[in-house]
Amino acid sequence: SFDSCVFRNIDFSNITLEDVNLIDCKFYNCDLSNKVFNEKALSRVEFNNCKLIGVSFIDASIRDVIISESNASLINFSGSKIINFRIIFKRKCIKS
């Protein structure tokens, strides 16, 4: 488990994350694309300005998680138990 960790500007593409639970962790400007957190626990985790393309959270336990200003296309939460989860996107104002 990773507990109370802060990750900044890390590309996880060549890092294997197997059997990893995340507790009180923050990810800033990280690339976690295609990582698998199936059947894992995530509690009080924040992803800010991260690349989360294709991340799998199948059958995961997700509590108090925030994804903000991140690219989370093709993310999979199938069968997950989710409590208190937010996705926040930055709004752009277009002046005409």
FENQUIGI-V892979 format. One line per field, one symbol per residue. ss: DSSP state (2 for helix, 1 for strand, 0 for the rest). A space follows every 10 residues. Layout:
ss=???
This chain:
ss=0110011100 1222000000 0110011100 1000010000 1111111100 1000010000 1111111100 1000010000 1111111100 000000
